[in-house]
Amino acid sequence: MAKVVIGIGSSHGPSVQKEPEEWAALGQKDTRDPRFNYAELLASAPPGLEKEITIEVQRQRHASARAALKEAERRLLEARPDVVVVVSNGHIVRETEPRPVFSVMRAEEFLVVESIGRTFENGSDDDLRGAAANGARMPGHPELANQLIEGMIKAQFDVGCVDRYPDGRPLDEAFSFCYQWLMDNHPIPMVPFFLSRDLPNQPMPRRCIDAGRALRKVIEDSPLDLRVALIASGGLSHQVLDEKLDRQAVAGLVEGDFDALENLSIPQMNRGPGTPEILNWLVVGGAMAPTKMTVLAYEPCYRSLASTGHGTTFGYWS
């Protein structure tokens, strides 16, 4: 019988990967980001952010995040999983492709975006994200993937099936990050579990919690002799940093308060393009219940006076 041996929650993205000396350049890019109105954010930003974007504060927050990430890596590898199920979201949404709310990739192997020196070469460049030449081959686990698809459908979750991305496109850093930062490049087979963070096809928080519970049952009903790790990759709030929302989510996961998690504000969650990745954590939190999350770090990593930045967060369930 398969067994879930650990759950991990980890932010990914440039605030984690890049040195704090590079955050100011990210803040400059935020002024041109078409996904939100920077001027409106600047006008409504809370006072005192000038203290948050000093290099001394940024270095302190970055060091704390990196230490927590290293501890999450240690705990994952000590759990000795045979396969990891990574709950996350593809970062490229193409109009010509289907957009299921939930889906599973069942490839024998797949491409993931490569990095140079543990910082992703592509940054936020969608052209490089989508380039097959920028990928490395990593193992999947199609047998478990098929069981997850069939089992989730039996549990009344209509889960899509993905065998590969079109045009040889690699999985982006939402999944690559796990290999290179949480697994120390160990080629542990992965089953990507996609959750749409994009409107209008975005699941409600309660649906994510219930999906996690169903996912755990399907795994533990499997006859495969596997040690399985669950990873929530992404979040919390970004590119618009929302400390209040982040702390509500962290408190709910730490306290096992699913009523509070179910009532996280949907409009608040969708203020920042990446913030709905909080839903990934609800899936893993639901799967690991009644175990409560231990938080390793929450660091509000601001990079501009308009409150843009990243609520970098790391935790585990064991």
ZIKABEL-V29893 format. One record per residue. N is the residue number from 1. RES is the residue in one small letter. PHI is phi as a letter, one per 40 degrees, with the letter a starting at -180 (999 if undefined). OMEGA is omega in radians with two decimals (NA if undefined). NEAR is the number of other ideal C-beta (glycine too) atoms within 12 Angstrom. Layout:
n:N res:RES phi:PHI omega:OMEGA near:NEAR
n:N res:RES phi:PHI omega:OMEGA near:NEAR
This chain:
n:1 res:m phi:999 omega:3.08 near:16
n:2 res:a phi:c omega:-3.09 near:31
n:3 res:k phi:b omega:3.03 near:22
n:4 res:v phi:c omega:-3.01 near:38
n:5 res:v phi:b omega:3.13 near:30
n:6 res:i phi:a omega:2.96 near:35
n:7 res:g phi:b omega:-3.13 near:44
n:8 res:i phi:b omega:2.98 near:52
n:9 res:g phi:b omega:-3.08 near:52
n:10 res:s phi:a omega:2.92 near:52
n:11 res:s phi:c omega:2.94 near:54
n:12 res:h phi:b omega:3.08 near:47
n:13 res:g phi:h omega:-2.97 near:44
n:14 res:p phi:c omega:3.11 near:36
n:15 res:s phi:c omega:3.10 near:41
n:16 res:v phi:c omega:-2.98 near:46
n:17 res:q phi:c omega:-3.06 near:36
n:18 res:k phi:c omega:3.09 near:31
n:19 res:e phi:c omega:-3.08 near:23
n:20 res:p phi:c omega:3.09 near:35
n:21 res:e phi:c omega:3.14 near:14
n:22 res:e phi:c omega:-3.07 near:23
n:23 res:w phi:c omega:3.14 near:36
n:24 res:a phi:d omega:3.11 near:23
n:25 res:a phi:c omega:3.06 near:19
n:26 res:l phi:c omega:3.09 near:34
n:27 res:g phi:c omega:3.08 near:34
n:28 res:q phi:c omega:3.10 near:18
n:29 res:k phi:c omega:-3.14 near:23
n:30 res:d phi:c omega:-3.13 near:39
n:31 res:t phi:c omega:-3.10 near:22
n:32 res:r phi:b omega:-3.08 near:18
n:33 res:d phi:c omega:-3.08 near:25
n:34 res:p phi:c omega:-3.04 near:11
n:35 res:r phi:c omega:3.08 near:23
n:36 res:f phi:a omega:-3.11 near:27
n:37 res:n phi:c omega:-3.06 near:18
n:38 res:y phi:c omega:-3.12 near:25
n:39 res:a phi:c omega:3.11 near:16
n:40 res:e phi:c omega:3.09 near:14
n:41 res:l phi:c omega:-3.14 near:29
n:42 res:l phi:c omega:-3.11 near:20
n:43 res:a phi:c omega:-3.07 near:12
n:44 res:s phi:b omega:-3.08 near:18
n:45 res:a phi:c omega:3.11 near:26
n:46 res:p phi:c omega:3.13 near:20
n:47 res:p phi:c omega:3.03 near:10
n:48 res:g phi:g omega:-3.08 near:15
n:49 res:l phi:c omega:3.10 near:26
n:50 res:e phi:c omega:3.09 near:15
n:51 res:k phi:c omega:-3.09 near:16
n:52 res:e phi:c omega:-3.06 near:31
n:53 res:i phi:b omega:2.97 near:31
n:54 res:t phi:c omega:-3.09 near:19
n:55 res:i phi:c omega:3.13 near:19
n:56 res:e phi:c omega:3.11 near:14
n:57 res:v phi:c omega:-3.14 near:24
n:58 res:q phi:c omega:3.10 near:33
n:59 res:r phi:c omega:3.13 near:20
n:60 res:q phi:c omega:-3.11 near:20
n:61 res:r phi:c omega:3.12 near:34
n:62 res:h phi:c omega:3.13 near:34
n:63 res:a phi:c omega:3.11 near:21
n:64 res:s phi:c omega:3.13 near:27
n:65 res:a phi:c omega:-3.13 near:40
n:66 res:r phi:c omega:3.11 near:30
n:67 res:a phi:c omega:3.11 near:20
n:68 res:a phi:c omega:3.09 near:32
n:69 res:l phi:c omega:3.12 near:39
n:70 res:k phi:c omega:3.11 near:23
n:71 res:e phi:c omega:3.08 near:25
n:72 res:a phi:c omega:3.08 near:44
n:73 res:e phi:c omega:-3.12 near:33
n:74 res:r phi:c omega:-3.10 near:21
n:75 res:r phi:c omega:3.11 near:30
n:76 res:l phi:c omega:-3.10 near:40
n:77 res:l phi:c omega:3.09 near:25
n:78 res:e phi:c omega:3.12 near:18
n:79 res:a phi:c omega:3.07 near:29
n:80 res:r phi:f omega:3.13 near:19
n:81 res:p phi:c omega:3.00 near:35
n:82 res:d phi:c omega:-3.12 near:28
n:83 res:v phi:a omega:3.05 near:40
n:84 res:v phi:b omega:3.01 near:45
n:85 res:v phi:b omega:-3.06 near:53
n:86 res:v phi:b omega:3.11 near:52
n:87 res:v phi:c omega:-3.13 near:50
n:88 res:s phi:a omega:-3.02 near:49
n:89 res:n phi:b omega:2.98 near:43
n:90 res:g phi:c omega:-3.05 near:39
n:91 res:h phi:c omega:3.09 near:38
n:92 res:i phi:b omega:3.07 near:29
n:93 res:v phi:b omega:-3.12 near:24
n:94 res:r phi:b omega:-3.05 near:17
n:95 res:e phi:c omega:-3.07 near:8
n:96 res:t phi:c omega:-3.09 near:9
n:97 res:e phi:b omega:3.04 near:21
n:98 res:p phi:c omega:-3.12 near:18
n:99 res:r phi:b omega:3.13 near:24
n:100 res:p phi:c omega:3.10 near:27
n:101 res:v phi:c omega:3.06 near:29
n:102 res:f phi:b omega:3.02 near:40
n:103 res:s phi:a omega:-3.08 near:35
n:104 res:v phi:b omega:3.05 near:38
n:105 res:m phi:c omega:-3.02 near:41
n:106 res:r phi:b omega:-3.09 near:31
n:107 res:a phi:c omega:3.01 near:31
n:108 res:e phi:c omega:3.00 near:20
n:109 res:e phi:a omega:3.14 near:22
n:110 res:f phi:a omega:3.09 near:35
n:111 res:l phi:c omega:2.95 near:31
n:112 res:v phi:b omega:-3.13 near:41
n:113 res:v phi:c omega:3.13 near:43
n:114 res:e phi:c omega:3.04 near:30
n:115 res:s phi:b omega:3.04 near:28
n:116 res:i phi:b omega:3.12 near:15
n:117 res:g phi:g omega:3.08 near:11
n:118 res:r phi:g omega:2.95 near:25
n:119 res:t phi:b omega:-3.01 near:24
n:120 res:f phi:c omega:-3.08 near:35
n:121 res:e phi:c omega:-3.01 near:25
n:122 res:n phi:c omega:-3.09 near:29
n:123 res:g phi:f omega:3.11 near:25
n:124 res:s phi:b omega:-3.08 near:30
n:125 res:d phi:c omega:-3.07 near:19
n:126 res:d phi:c omega:3.12 near:19
n:127 res:d phi:c omega:3.12 near:14
n:128 res:l phi:c omega:3.07 near:25
n:129 res:r phi:d omega:-3.06 near:33
n:130 res:g phi:c omega:-3.05 near:27
n:131 res:a phi:c omega:3.13 near:22
n:132 res:a phi:c omega:-3.14 near:23
n:133 res:a phi:c omega:-3.11 near:18
n:134 res:n phi:c omega:-3.04 near:28
n:135 res:g phi:b omega:3.03 near:32
n:136 res:a phi:b omega:-3.09 near:25
n:137 res:r phi:c omega:3.12 near:22
n:138 res:m phi:b omega:-3.06 near:34
n:139 res:p phi:c omega:2.96 near:26
n:140 res:g phi:b omega:3.08 near:35
n:141 res:h phi:a omega:-3.02 near:37
n:142 res:p phi:c omega:-3.13 near:27
n:143 res:e phi:c omega:3.09 near:24
n:144 res:l phi:c omega:-3.14 near:41
n:145 res:a phi:d omega:3.11 near:40
n:146 res:n phi:c omega:3.14 near:25
n:147 res:q phi:c omega:3.09 near:33
n:148 res:l phi:c omega:-3.14 near:47
n:149 res:i phi:c omega:-3.11 near:31
n:150 res:e phi:c omega:-3.10 near:20
n:151 res:g phi:c omega:3.13 near:28
n:152 res:m phi:c omega:3.09 near:37
n:153 res:i phi:c omega:3.08 near:21
n:154 res:k phi:c omega:3.12 near:16
n:155 res:a phi:c omega:3.06 near:24
n:156 res:q phi:g omega:2.99 near:15
n:157 res:f phi:b omega:-3.11 near:31
n:158 res:d phi:c omega:-3.01 near:20
n:159 res:v phi:b omega:3.08 near:34
n:160 res:g phi:c omega:3.14 near:27
n:161 res:c phi:b omega:3.13 near:26
n:162 res:v phi:b omega:3.09 near:29
n:163 res:d phi:c omega:3.10 near:20
n:164 res:r phi:a omega:3.04 near:23
n:165 res:y phi:c omega:3.08 near:31
n:166 res:p phi:c omega:3.02 near:16
n:167 res:d phi:g omega:3.13 near:16
n:168 res:g phi:g omega:-3.10 near:17
n:169 res:r phi:c omega:3.13 near:29
n:170 res:p phi:c omega:2.91 near:40
n:171 res:l phi:c omega:-3.07 near:42
n:172 res:d phi:c omega:-2.94 near:42
n:173 res:e phi:c omega:3.04 near:44
n:174 res:a phi:d omega:3.13 near:39
n:175 res:f phi:b omega:3.10 near:45
n:176 res:s phi:d omega:-3.13 near:41
n:177 res:f phi:d omega:-3.09 near:40
n:178 res:c phi:c omega:3.11 near:48
n:179 res:y phi:c omega:-2.90 near:40
n:180 res:q phi:c omega:-3.11 near:32
n:181 res:w phi:b omega:-3.13 near:36
n:182 res:l phi:b omega:-3.12 near:43
n:183 res:m phi:b omega:-3.13 near:35
n:184 res:d phi:f omega:3.11 near:19
n:185 res:n phi:g omega:2.99 near:20
n:186 res:h phi:c omega:-3.08 near:23
n:187 res:p phi:c omega:3.10 near:21
n:188 res:i phi:c omega:3.12 near:31
n:189 res:p phi:d omega:-3.08 near:34
n:190 res:m phi:b omega:2.91 near:45
n:191 res:v phi:b omega:3.08 near:51
n:192 res:p phi:c omega:3.07 near:47
n:193 res:f phi:b omega:-3.05 near:53
n:194 res:f phi:c omega:3.05 near:46
n:195 res:l phi:b omega:-3.10 near:46
n:196 res:s phi:c omega:3.06 near:33
n:197 res:r phi:c omega:-2.96 near:39
n:198 res:d phi:c omega:3.01 near:28
n:199 res:l phi:c omega:0.09 near:19
n:200 res:p phi:c omega:-3.04 near:11
n:201 res:n phi:c omega:-3.12 near:23
n:202 res:q phi:b omega:-3.12 near:28
n:203 res:p phi:c omega:3.06 near:37
n:204 res:m phi:c omega:3.13 near:24
n:205 res:p phi:d omega:-3.13 near:36
n:206 res:r phi:c omega:3.14 near:22
n:207 res:r phi:c omega:3.12 near:27
n:208 res:c phi:c omega:3.11 near:43
n:209 res:i phi:c omega:3.13 near:36
n:210 res:d phi:c omega:3.09 near:28
n:211 res:a phi:c omega:3.10 near:43
n:212 res:g phi:c omega:3.12 near:44
n:213 res:r phi:c omega:3.10 near:30
n:214 res:a phi:c omega:3.14 near:29
n:215 res:l phi:c omega:3.12 near:46
n:216 res:r phi:c omega:-3.12 near:36
n:217 res:k phi:c omega:3.13 near:25
n:218 res:v phi:c omega:3.14 near:38
n:219 res:i phi:c omega:-3.04 near:40
n:220 res:e phi:c omega:2.99 near:25
n:221 res:d phi:c omega:-3.09 near:22
n:222 res:s phi:c omega:3.08 near:30
n:223 res:p phi:c omega:-3.13 near:14
n:224 res:l phi:c omega:3.11 near:26
n:225 res:d phi:c omega:-3.03 near:13
n:226 res:l phi:b omega:2.91 near:29
n:227 res:r phi:c omega:-2.98 near:28
n:228 res:v phi:b omega:2.99 near:43
n:229 res:a phi:b omega:3.05 near:48
n:230 res:l phi:b omega:-3.14 near:52
n:231 res:i phi:b omega:2.94 near:50
n:232 res:a phi:c omega:-3.09 near:50
n:233 res:s phi:b omega:3.10 near:54
n:234 res:g phi:h omega:3.14 near:47
n:235 res:g phi:g omega:-0.15 near:51
n:236 res:l phi:c omega:-3.01 near:54
n:237 res:s phi:c omega:3.03 near:45
n:238 res:h phi:a omega:-0.03 near:46
n:239 res:q phi:c omega:2.99 near:38
n:240 res:v phi:c omega:-3.06 near:40
n:241 res:l phi:c omega:-3.10 near:46
n:242 res:d phi:b omega:-3.08 near:37
n:243 res:e phi:c omega:-3.10 near:32
n:244 res:k phi:c omega:3.13 near:23
n:245 res:l phi:c omega:3.14 near:37
n:246 res:d phi:d omega:-3.08 near:38
n:247 res:r phi:c omega:3.03 near:25
n:248 res:q phi:c omega:-3.13 near:30
n:249 res:a phi:c omega:-3.14 near:45
n:250 res:v phi:c omega:3.14 near:39
n:251 res:a phi:c omega:3.13 near:25
n:252 res:g phi:c omega:3.13 near:32
n:253 res:l phi:c omega:-3.13 near:46
n:254 res:v phi:c omega:-3.11 near:26
n:255 res:e phi:c omega:-3.06 near:21
n:256 res:g phi:g omega:-3.08 near:21
n:257 res:d phi:c omega:-3.07 near:23
n:258 res:f phi:c omega:3.04 near:28
n:259 res:d phi:c omega:3.11 near:14
n:260 res:a phi:c omega:3.14 near:24
n:261 res:l phi:c omega:3.13 near:38
n:262 res:e phi:c omega:-3.05 near:24
n:263 res:n phi:b omega:3.00 near:20
n:264 res:l phi:d omega:-3.05 near:39
n:265 res:s phi:c omega:3.11 near:22
n:266 res:i phi:c omega:3.09 near:24
n:267 res:p phi:c omega:3.12 near:14
n:268 res:q phi:c omega:-3.12 near:23
n:269 res:m phi:c omega:-3.08 near:38
n:270 res:n phi:c omega:3.03 near:26
n:271 res:r phi:c omega:3.12 near:28
n:272 res:g phi:b omega:-3.07 near:36
n:273 res:p phi:d omega:-3.09 near:29
n:274 res:g phi:c omega:-3.02 near:43
n:275 res:t phi:c omega:3.11 near:45
n:276 res:p phi:c omega:3.01 near:41
n:277 res:e phi:c omega:2.96 near:47
n:278 res:i phi:d omega:-3.11 near:49
n:279 res:l phi:c omega:3.10 near:46
n:280 res:n phi:d omega:-3.13 near:52
n:281 res:w phi:c omega:3.12 near:53
n:282 res:l phi:c omega:3.08 near:47
n:283 res:v phi:c omega:-3.11 near:49
n:284 res:v phi:c omega:3.08 near:47
n:285 res:g phi:c omega:3.09 near:50
n:286 res:g phi:c omega:3.14 near:40
n:287 res:a phi:c omega:-3.04 near:42
n:288 res:m phi:c omega:3.13 near:40
n:289 res:a phi:d omega:0.19 near:29
n:290 res:p phi:c omega:3.06 near:15
n:291 res:t phi:c omega:3.13 near:24
n:292 res:k phi:c omega:-3.11 near:23
n:293 res:m phi:c omega:2.92 near:40
n:294 res:t phi:c omega:-3.13 near:26
n:295 res:v phi:c omega:3.10 near:33
n:296 res:l phi:c omega:3.09 near:33
n:297 res:a phi:a omega:2.85 near:33
n:298 res:y phi:b omega:-3.10 near:34
n:299 res:e phi:b omega:3.05 near:39
n:300 res:p phi:c omega:-3.03 near:40
n:301 res:c phi:c omega:3.12 near:47
n:302 res:y phi:c omega:3.11 near:42
n:303 res:r phi:b omega:3.06 near:42
n:304 res:s phi:a omega:3.10 near:34
n:305 res:l phi:c omega:3.11 near:29
n:306 res:a phi:c omega:-3.14 near:31
n:307 res:s phi:g omega:2.98 near:39
n:308 res:t phi:c omega:-3.09 near:45
n:309 res:g phi:i omega:-2.95 near:46
n:310 res:h phi:a omega:3.03 near:46
n:311 res:g phi:c omega:-3.06 near:45
n:312 res:t phi:c omega:-2.98 near:49
n:313 res:t phi:a omega:-3.13 near:50
n:314 res:f phi:a omega:3.14 near:42
n:315 res:g phi:a omega:3.13 near:41
n:316 res:y phi:a omega:3.01 near:39
n:317 res:w phi:b omega:3.14 near:37
n:318 res:s phi:a omega:NA near:23
